[in-house]
Amino acid sequence: MDLREKRIILYLILIAGVVSVPLMTDYLMTSSSLASELSHIEVISREIGKVFPVRVGSWGSMDYGYSAASFQSNMCYLLPALLRLAGMGLGNAYKWTLFLYHLGTAVTAYVCFTKCFEKRDAGLLASILYTWCPYRLSEIYLVGDLGEAAGWMFLPLILLGIKRIFTEDVEESAYKWLWVLPAWGFSLILLSSTVFLFGAVCMTVLFLFSMGRRSLRKQTLGVIGKTAAAVVLVNAWFLIPMLLRMRDASAVGILIPQDIRGRGMYFVQYLSAFPWAGDGVGMTENGICNAQVMSPGAAVILLVVLLLWMLFTGHCRQGGDFGFTCRMLSVSGILVFFSLNFFPWDLFQDKNMLFSILLALMGSPAKLGILACVGLIYAGCQAFLWMGESRTQKERHILLLIVIAMSLGTAQFQLGNILSAGSFVRGDEIQALGSLMLPVVEQESVIWRLSEGISAVALAGCIAMWIVRRRKRVKKV
């Protein structure tokens, strides 16, 4: 390991450490899902070894639109549950899990964006903008859903997979194996949060449409088909039971907000420069007063504005990533539009079971803004690269420091507001919050067991293909 790699590791730890300040206390910041998350950790830590896999049922008595009451795979709770079994306190297990998710997000963002742009400084900048994204921080500290916190780690995998599918040569022998990366991404997101899965699928479908005929190439369709088949088969153990549960209208209806259009965002929220500590998600009555921060950050918006200016004036390099960046920007714009309360999502409510299931998986229109933020961060980093092409190395470093300083300032401002305005619990209060009686699914149907067998066979097949491919590579060398 050379000196530069050691520096990168140190930078990534610092990136995660900056946004972990609220975890460096002797108390827990309260959030809308904290009681649910702590109770999940307690239940799963008790049931490990008794039931496999541990499935926690949904709550039929919760308010409408409460996503934590949905049927999830609960794989993201294994880490804090194991920490709990190792003797760690409930609050510390929760906080250490969030820190590791911060670190994992910084690492995956750096690796994926570095491969996207083929430049380490761009990957480091993207890791900063992505890990310090105000929307992400408000989700983690004001909502506190561990599944969604884990989902942020894996979105860059899908972005990298999409880029490789549409930018690499279809005639290359390695092209047919490009399904592996997005399959990993979708599977990990599925096991983290179905809300994130819905958003990732929407972004991918919009991108396929934006690419036009290039999406209909035989090789591309083959990769897309392999990705979908791998995700469905490997995750059949959870997908099939989830879909069977969603045949029940009461299990679906509890996940849909009564005023789903009112859960959308205002466009001005994307432009917020100083993120406060609001936790409001319903915009119908109070507008953006005390609204949750849902923006990609002032630094990202500034870079996107500069990108639009370069596109308008022709000051960007044609060819290469130009087409992909333009399409990513257009897809992000569409996702921004879908996330607004201007879009009439209420027209799909109470129409038929299919629409109800889709709305339940979406959670709220504002969740689509997460995928819009991912696309805007990519576009902003591409703008940074294009601006630096005609400048000296010193000027590029100055520009990089300016963007990092803006992102750091807004992140610290937001975290300071969260610490000063939020409430907290400590000691016995934490244990009391984790005492909710969550239902554990112990009796499984034959179909559930069959789906587990399908997943086991599919996973074994994927491992076998990986071993065969690796041996072929060794023989070639």
ZAMARGU-4260 file (C-alpha; in steps of 0.2 Angstrom, whole numbers, plus 5000, padded with zeros to 4 digits):
<rodrens>
0) 5000/5000/5000 | 5008/5016/4994 | 5007/5033/5003 | 4993/5040/4992 | 4982/5025/4996
5) 4985/5027/5015 | 4979/5045/5013 | 4963/5040/5004 | 4959/5028/5018 | 4962/5042/5031
10) 4951/5054/5020 | 4937/5042/5020 | 4938/5039/5039 | 4937/5058/5041 | 4923/5060/5029
15) 4913/5047/5039 | 4919/5055/5056 | 4913/5073/5051 | 4895/5067/5050 | 4896/5056/5065
20) 4897/5070/5077 | 4879/5067/5084 | 4885/5049/5088 | 4899/5055/5099 | 4888/5058/5114
25) 4881/5048/5129 | 4864/5049/5123 | 4853/5045/5107 | 4845/5058/5096 | 4827/5054/5095
30) 4819/5051/5078 | 4803/5046/5071 | 4808/5028/5069 | 4819/5026/5084 | 4807/5015/5094
35) 4804/5004/5080 | 4823/5002/5075 | 4828/4999/5093 | 4814/4986/5095 | 4819/4977/5079
40) 4837/4976/5086 | 4831/4968/5102 | 4819/4956/5094 | 4831/4950/5081 | 4846/4948/5093
45) 4834/4937/5104 | 4828/4927/5089 | 4845/4923/5080 | 4847/4904/5081 | 4829/4901/5085
50) 4821/4906/5068 | 4830/4906/5051 | 4828/4918/5043 | 4822/4930/5056 | 4806/4939/5049
55) 4798/4952/5059 | 4780/4955/5054 | 4771/4972/5050 | 4761/4982/5062 | 4743/4983/5058
60) 4739/4996/5071 | 4751/5010/5065 | 4746/5026/5057 | 4744/5028/5038 | 4761/5031/5029
65) 4772/5024/5042 | 4785/5015/5032 | 4793/5006/5047 | 4777/4995/5048 | 4780/4987/5031
70) 4786/4969/5029 | 4805/4970/5026 | 4820/4958/5025 | 4828/4965/5041 | 4845/4960/5035
75) 4852/4977/5040 | 4848/4973/5058 | 4860/4959/5059 | 4875/4970/5062 | 4867/4979/5077
80) 4859/4963/5083 | 4876/4954/5083 | 4884/4969/5092 | 4870/4967/5105 | 4873/4948/5107
85) 4892/4952/5110 | 4887/4962/5125 | 4886/4980/5119 | 4872/4991/5125 | 4857/4994/5114
90) 4860/5013/5111 | 4879/5009/5107 | 4875/4995/5095 | 4863/5007/5086 | 4876/5021/5085
95) 4890/5010/5080 | 4879/5003/5066 | 4876/5021/5060 | 4895/5025/5060 | 4899/5009/5050
100) 4885/5014/5038 | 4893/5031/5036 | 4910/5023/5033 | 4903/5011/5021 | 4894/5025/5012
105) 4910/5035/5010 | 4919/5020/5004 | 4907/5014/4991 | 4904/5031/4985 | 4922/5034/4982
110) 4925/5017/4974 | 4910/5018/4962 | 4912/5037/4957 | 4931/5034/4955 | 4927/5021/4942
115) 4914/5031/4934 | 4925/5046/4931 | 4942/5037/4931 | 4949/5050/4942 | 4953/5049/4961
120) 4950/5067/4965 | 4933/5066/4957 | 4929/5051/4967 | 4934/5059/4983 | 4924/5074/4979
125) 4909/5063/4975 | 4911/5053/4991 | 4911/5070/5001 | 4896/5077/4992 | 4886/5060/4994
130) 4891/5056/5012 | 4888/5074/5017 | 4871/5076/5007 | 4859/5085/5018 | 4845/5074/5013
135) 4855/5059/5019 | 4859/5067/5035 | 4841/5072/5039 | 4835/5054/5035 | 4848/5046/5046
140) 4846/5058/5061 | 4828/5064/5060 | 4820/5048/5053 | 4833/5035/5059 | 4828/5020/5048
145) 4842/5008/5048 | 4836/5000/5032 | 4836/5017/5022 | 4853/5021/5030 | 4860/5005/5023
150) 4851/5009/5006 | 4862/5024/5004 | 4877/5013/5003 | 4872/5003/4988 | 4864/5016/4976
155) 4882/5021/4969 | 4883/5002/4964 | 4868/5004/4953 | 4874/5020/4946 | 4891/5013/4941
160) 4882/4997/4933 | 4871/5008/4923 | 4885/5018/4916 | 4895/5003/4912 | 4881/4995/4902
165) 4878/5011/4891 | 4896/5017/4889 | 4907/5001/4887 | 4909/4992/4870 | 4895/4979/4868
170) 4907/4968/4857 | 4919/4965/4871 | 4919/4948/4879 | 4917/4955/4896 | 4901/4965/4892
175) 4890/4950/4895 | 4896/4950/4913 | 4891/4967/4917 | 4875/4961/4925 | 4885/4956/4940
180) 4887/4973/4947 | 4869/4980/4946 | 4863/4963/4952 | 4873/4965/4968 | 4867/4983/4969
185) 4849/4979/4967 | 4850/4964/4979 | 4858/4974/4993 | 4846/4988/4991 | 4831/4976/4991
190) 4838/4968/5007 | 4840/4985/5015 | 4824/4994/5010 | 4810/4991/4998 | 4807/5010/4997
195) 4825/5012/4990 | 4822/4998/4978 | 4807/5006/4971 | 4816/5022/4968 | 4831/5013/4960
200) 4820/5004/4948 | 4812/5020/4943 | 4828/5028/4940 | 4834/5013/4930 | 4818/5012/4919
205) 4819/5031/4916 | 4837/5029/4910 | 4833/5015/4899 | 4819/5025/4890 | 4831/5040/4889
210) 4844/5030/4880 | 4832/5025/4866 | 4838/5012/4854 | 4854/5009/4863 | 4843/5000/4876
215) 4836/4989/4863 | 4853/4982/4858 | 4853/4963/4859 | 4868/4963/4871 | 4861/4976/4882
220) 4844/4968/4883 | 4854/4952/4888 | 4863/4961/4902 | 4847/4969/4908 | 4838/4952/4908
225) 4852/4943/4917 | 4852/4957/4930 | 4833/4955/4933 | 4833/4936/4933 | 4848/4936/4946
230) 4839/4948/4958 | 4823/4939/4957 | 4830/4922/4959 | 4843/4925/4973 | 4831/4936/4983
235) 4815/4925/4980 | 4816/4920/4999 | 4810/4938/5003 | 4802/4944/4987 | 4789/4930/4986
240) 4783/4931/5004 | 4783/4950/5002 | 4772/4949/4987 | 4761/4936/4995 | 4758/4948/5010
245) 4754/4962/4998 | 4738/4953/4992 | 4730/4958/5008 | 4723/4976/5006 | 4725/4980/5024
250) 4744/4976/5024 | 4746/4988/5009 | 4734/5002/5014 | 4743/5005/5030 | 4759/5010/5020
255) 4750/5023/5009 | 4748/5041/5016 | 4731/5047/5017 | 4737/5063/5008 | 4750/5056/4997
260) 4752/5071/4986 | 4754/5082/5002 | 4770/5071/5005 | 4778/5078/4990 | 4791/5091/4990
265) 4792/5110/4985 | 4805/5114/4972 | 4812/5127/4983 | 4818/5113/4995 | 4831/5107/4982
270) 4838/5125/4982 | 4840/5126/5001 | 4857/5133/5006 | 4856/5132/5025 | 4849/5116/5031
275) 4840/5117/5047 | 4833/5103/5058 | 4815/5102/5053 | 4806/5085/5053 | 4790/5089/5044
280) 4785/5078/5029 | 4767/5084/5026 | 4768/5100/5016 | 4749/5103/5014 | 4745/5112/5030
285) 4761/5121/5035 | 4771/5122/5018 | 4790/5121/5021 | 4788/5128/5039 | 4798/5115/5049
290) 4800/5104/5034 | 4813/5091/5033 | 4829/5095/5023 | 4828/5086/5006 | 4841/5094/4996
295) 4858/5088/4988 | 4867/5103/4996 | 4872/5120/4991 | 4888/5114/4983 | 4880/5102/4972
300) 4867/5114/4966 | 4880/5127/4962 | 4890/5114/4952 | 4874/5109/4943 | 4870/5127/4939
305) 4888/5129/4932 | 4885/5113/4922 | 4869/5120/4914 | 4879/5136/4910 | 4892/5126/4901
310) 4879/5116/4891 | 4870/5132/4886 | 4886/5141/4881 | 4895/5125/4873 | 4910/5126/4886
315) 4910/5107/4889 | 4919/5093/4879 | 4909/5084/4867 | 4910/5065/4866 | 4915/5053/4879
320) 4904/5055/4895 | 4894/5070/4887 | 4879/5060/4881 | 4878/5050/4897 | 4879/5066/4908
325) 4866/5074/4898 | 4854/5059/4900 | 4858/5058/4919 | 4854/5076/4921 | 4837/5074/4912
330) 4833/5058/4922 | 4837/5068/4938 | 4825/5082/4932 | 4811/5070/4929 | 4814/5062/4946
335) 4813/5080/4954 | 4797/5083/4945 | 4790/5066/4951 | 4795/5070/4969 | 4786/5087/4970
340) 4768/5089/4977 | 4764/5097/4960 | 4763/5079/4952 | 4746/5072/4954 | 4750/5056/4963
345) 4733/5056/4971 | 4725/5051/4955 | 4732/5034/4957 | 4726/5032/4975 | 4712/5019/4978
350) 4710/5015/4960 | 4716/4997/4959 | 4727/4985/4969 | 4742/4986/4957 | 4742/5005/4959
355) 4740/5003/4978 | 4755/4991/4979 | 4766/5003/4969 | 4761/5018/4980 | 4765/5007/4995
360) 4782/5003/4989 | 4786/5021/4985 | 4782/5026/5002 | 4780/5045/4998 | 4785/5055/4982
365) 4799/5064/4992 | 4808/5047/4992 | 4811/5049/4974 | 4821/5065/4978 | 4834/5053/4985
370) 4838/5046/4968 | 4837/5064/4960 | 4850/5069/4973 | 4861/5054/4967 | 4860/5060/4949
375) 4863/5078/4953 | 4879/5073/4963 | 4885/5064/4948 | 4881/5078/4936 | 4890/5091/4948
380) 4906/5080/4949 | 4906/5079/4930 | 4904/5098/4929 | 4919/5100/4941 | 4930/5089/4930
385) 4925/5099/4914 | 4929/5115/4923 | 4946/5109/4928 | 4951/5103/4910 | 4956/5121/4905
390) 4964/5126/4921 | 4980/5123/4930 | 4983/5110/4943 | 4983/5124/4956 | 4967/5131/4950
395) 4959/5114/4951 | 4964/5111/4969 | 4958/5129/4974 | 4941/5124/4965 | 4941/5108/4974
400) 4944/5116/4991 | 4930/5129/4988 | 4917/5115/4985 | 4923/5105/5000 | 4922/5120/5011
405) 4904/5124/5005 | 4899/5106/5008 | 4908/5105/5025 | 4900/5121/5031 | 4883/5116/5027
410) 4885/5099/5034 | 4891/5106/5051 | 4877/5119/5051 | 4864/5106/5049 | 4872/5094/5062
415) 4873/5109/5074 | 4855/5113/5071 | 4850/5094/5074 | 4860/5093/5090 | 4853/5110/5097
420) 4835/5108/5092 | 4832/5089/5093 | 4827/5080/5109 | 4837/5065/5116 | 4836/5049/5127
425) 4849/5040/5137 | 4850/5026/5150 | 4834/5017/5154 | 4824/5027/5142 | 4834/5019/5127
430) 4830/5002/5134 | 4811/5007/5136 | 4810/5013/5118 | 4817/4996/5112 | 4803/4986/5122
435) 4790/4986/5108 | 4782/4969/5106 | 4785/4966/5087 | 4778/4950/5079 | 4790/4937/5073
440) 4785/4926/5059 | 4788/4908/5065 | 4776/4897/5056 | 4781/4898/5037 | 4770/4891/5023
445) 4777/4878/5010 | 4778/4892/4997 | 4790/4902/5008 | 4801/4887/5011 | 4801/4883/4992
450) 4806/4901/4989 | 4821/4899/5001 | 4826/4884/4991 | 4825/4894/4975 | 4836/4907/4982
455) 4849/4894/4989 | 4850/4886/4972 | 4852/4902/4962 | 4865/4908/4974 | 4875/4892/4972
460) 4874/4894/4953 | 4880/4912/4954 | 4895/4906/4965 | 4899/4892/4953 | 4899/4904/4938
465) 4911/4916/4947 | 4923/4901/4951 | 4922/4896/4933 | 4925/4913/4926 | 4940/4916/4939
470) 4948/4900/4933 | 4947/4905/4915 | 4955/4921/4919 | 4969/4913/4928 | 4972/4901/4913
475) 4973/4916/4901 | 4986/4924/4912
</rodrens>
